[in-house]
Amino acid sequence: MVAAERAGMSQVELDAADCVIDLDADQASCPACMGTIPKGSVMCPECGLRIG
């Protein structure tokens, strides 16, 4: 993410943007809502964040 895209983002948003999700793990945590994302999902089932 370039500096211009990061301008105006809160620390929480910056932390989420820097998060890496292992899509091969049995489950992962959503960087937006911290919900559980099952393996093979392309969206968080709790908040709808697109991850894949």
C-alpha positions as CSV (number, residue, x, y, z in Angstrom):
1,M,0.0,0.0,0.0
2,V,1.5,3.3,-1.0
3,A,1.7,6.3,1.3
4,A,-1.1,8.2,-0.5
5,E,-3.5,5.3,0.2
6,R,-2.5,5.2,3.9
7,A,-3.0,8.9,4.5
8,G,-5.9,9.5,6.8
9,M,-6.2,5.9,8.0
10,S,-6.5,5.2,11.7
11,Q,-4.0,3.0,13.5
12,V,-6.6,0.2,13.6
13,E,-7.0,0.5,9.8
14,L,-3.3,0.6,9.2
15,D,-2.8,-2.6,11.4
16,A,-5.5,-4.4,9.4
17,A,-4.0,-3.3,6.1
18,D,-0.6,-4.8,7.1
19,C,-2.2,-8.1,8.3
20,V,-1.3,-11.2,6.4
21,I,-3.8,-14.0,6.3
22,D,-2.7,-17.6,5.7
23,L,-5.4,-18.9,3.3
24,D,-4.1,-22.4,3.6
25,A,-4.6,-22.5,7.4
26,D,-7.6,-24.5,8.8
27,Q,-9.0,-21.2,10.1
28,A,-7.8,-17.6,10.4
29,S,-8.8,-14.4,12.1
30,C,-10.4,-11.6,10.1
31,P,-8.3,-8.4,10.4
32,A,-11.4,-6.2,10.3
33,C,-13.7,-7.9,12.9
34,M,-11.5,-10.6,14.4
35,G,-14.1,-13.2,13.5
36,T,-13.1,-16.8,12.4
37,I,-12.6,-17.3,8.7
38,P,-12.8,-21.0,7.7
39,K,-10.4,-22.5,5.2
40,G,-11.3,-21.9,1.6
41,S,-13.4,-18.8,2.3
42,V,-13.0,-15.7,0.1
43,M,-15.0,-13.5,2.5
44,C,-15.3,-13.2,6.2
45,P,-18.7,-14.8,7.2
46,E,-19.1,-12.3,10.0
47,C,-18.4,-8.9,8.4
48,G,-18.1,-9.7,4.7
49,L,-14.5,-8.5,4.3
50,R,-13.1,-9.9,1.0
51,I,-9.9,-11.8,1.7
52,G,-9.3,-13.8,-1.4
